[in-house]
Amino acid sequence: MPERHRERIPAYAGLAAFQARLTDASVHDDERVGQGYDELKRLGYFWVAVRVRAAFHRLPDGAAIEIETWANPPGTAAIERCYRLSDAQGVFAVGRARWALVRLSDGGPVRLASVPWLVAPRSFEAENPFPDGYLSFPAPATGPVSTIRVPASGIDRNGHLNNARYWDLVFAAAAACGLPHGDVAEIEIGYHKAVFAGDAVAVRLSDDGDRIGFSGRIDRDGSTVLAFSGFYRPR
């Protein structure tokens, strides 16, 4: 079996913290093959999250946690990375994220075939915690809307909102609209446009019975564009 990256992490609380741990494990695995954030930036590239799905069998038991990550065979311009989180009782959460390589100069996508040095030192395997792939979730057309301002505290080293911190916007809007939020059994989110500190994001939510759909829209160059969308299933 190809070598997987595993690391021990301290207990955490909240969905944004969970997703941040996925990103950290990805970065540490990249560093293991000599392709950490600073090295990729020096070469003119960085990774961006395009889509994330996760399922939570239960809450962690509060003790030390092991996170394991591995990559599926690369696509044209993205790598699917999988995650498994365990505590003393066993596996409590799994995840999968699509990461696209983009150019630092203009943010444009990079075909992985054009950077063979990036793929060569990595190992890949087919195991996927979600055999049915990503789910379909059209952006809600109706439902309450709450406008949330992007905080400067959520901005990452690439200058835009960190992918994990989008959940802060979603849950702030859900709280303002009186919808359940926080503890979840399943989530999926797709990222369409970067958002920046101070942006006013119109978050629309729809209660579909067993899950809450959401979308976030921003004004760009005189037009309203979709920045992100997805769903979460309250526990």
N, C-alpha and C positions, 0 to 999 in steps of 0.2 A: 504494500500500500504506500502511495506517495506520502512524504512527510507533511504533517499538518502543524500549523502553529497553535500552541496552547500556552495560556498564561493564567496565573491566579490574579484575581482582582478583588478589591474589598467590596463589602455589601454596598448597595446603592438604593435610591428611592426615586420612583417616577419614570415615566416613559421617555422623557428627554434624556435622562441619565442613562437609561438602558441603551438607547440608540447611540449615544455618545460612546458607550463602551464598545459597540460594534465598530465604530469608526476607529477608535484607538487600536483595537486588535488588528484591523486592516493595515493601519499605519505601521504597527510593530512588525507585522509579517513582511511588509514591503522593505522595512529596514533590514530585516534578516537576509534579504537577497540583494542588499546594496542599493535599494531604490526608495529610500525614505523621502519625506516631503522636501527637505532642503536639496537633496541631490536631484530629484526630478525638476524642482524649480530652477536649479542651475542649468539644466538641460532645456528648459523652456516649456515644461509641461506640469499639469497637476490633474488629480482625479476629482470628479464631481459625482455625487450620488444622483441617480436618475429615478430609481424606484426602490422602495423598501417594503418587505412584507415580514411579519413576525406573528407567532402564535405563542401564547402563554398558558401552559398547562396548570400552573399554580404560581403563587408568590414564592420567592426564594425564602429559605428558612432563616435568613439573617446572618449566616456564617459566611466563611470565605467561599468564593465562587470561582469555578474554572470556566473560561471561555475558550472554545475551540473554533478555528476558522480554516476553511479551505476554498479553493476556487474551482469552478466548473470550466470545461474547455472554452477558450475565448471565442467571442463572436467577432463581427466585423470591426466594431468600434467600442466594445464594452466587455467587461469581465463580470460574470455573476459570481459573487462571493457568498458562501454559506456560513452559518454560525450555529453553534450549539452551546447552551449555558447549563451548567450542572452545579449542584451543591451536594451536601452530604447525603441527601435523600435520592439523588439522581437528576436526570434531565428535567428542567422546569420551563425552558423556553428554547425556541429555535427561530432562526431568521434567515433571510436571503436578501441581498442588495445588488442592484445593478450599478456598476461604477463605470463611467465613461472617461476616457483620457481626453483632455482638451489642451489647446495651445495657450500658453501664458500670454502671448502677444495679442490675441484677438478673441480668445474664448471659443474658438472653433474646434469641432471634434476631430480626432486623429484616428485614422485607420490603423489598426494594430499591425497589419501586414507591413506598414511603412516603418515600424519601430521593432524589428525582430529582436534587438538586444533587450527589450523590455520583457518579452515573453520567454526568451531562452532559459533564464535561470529559475523559472517558476515550475512548480509541479501542478498538475490538474487532475481532477477525478470527477466522475459523473454523479456521485451521490447528491441528491437534492432533497431537502426536507419538505419541499412542496412539489410533488410530482405533477399536480395540476397547474403549476406555473403561477403567474400573477393573475389576479382576478380582474374582472371588468367592473368599473365603477364610474359611470357617467357623472360629470359635475352636476350637483343639484340645480334644478331649474326653479324650484320654489323653496320656501322655508325662510326662517328668520335670518337677518343679516346683522352682524356686529362689526364695527370698524375698529381694528386694533393697530396701534402704532408699533413699528418694529423698534425694539430697544437696542441701543448701542452695545449693551452688554452681551448681546447674542451674536455679534459679528465675529467671523473667524479670520484666519490669516490671509484668506483670499479676498477679503473685503466685503463679503456678503453674509447673509444670515446663515449660521451653521445649520446643516441639514437636520440635526436633532432638535434644534430650538424652534422649528416650525410647530412642534406640538404645543409649545407655550402659547402660540397665537391661537391654535385650534381650541385648546382647553379654556383659554380666557374668553373666547367667543361663546363656547358652550356654557360656561358659567353665567355669562351675561344674559344668555337666552334661556336659562333654567333647564338645560339639558344635562343628562348624566355625563360624567367625565372622570378621568383619573385612572381608576383600576380597570384594566381592559383584558379581554381574552384573546383578541386578534386585532391586528392593524395592517393597513396598507396605505402607502402614500406615494404619489408621483410628483416629481419636481419638473416644472415647465419653464419658469423664468426666475432668475435670481432676484431676491429682494434685499434692500439695503437699509441701513439705520435711518429712521425717520419716516420710512414709507408708511402710508396709511393703507392697510390691507382690509378689504371688505370680505369678511369671512361669512359665507352662507352655509347653513346647516340644514340637514333634513333628517327627521327621525323616521327610519324605515322599519320600525318595530324591533328587530333584533340587532340593528346596527345604526350608527349615525354616519351619514355621508357628509362630506364637507368640500368646499372649494374656497380658494383665496384669490381675489382679483386686485390688481393694482393699476394705476394710471401710468402709462409710458408713452411719451411723445404724442400726447393728445388722444390716445386710445386706451380703452380698458382691456387688459389682457389677463389671461388665466396664469397665475403664478404656481399654484399647486392644487392638488385635489386628492381625495382618498376616502377612507372610511375607518371607523373603529367600532369594535363590538364590545360594549360594556360587559363586565363580568356580572 
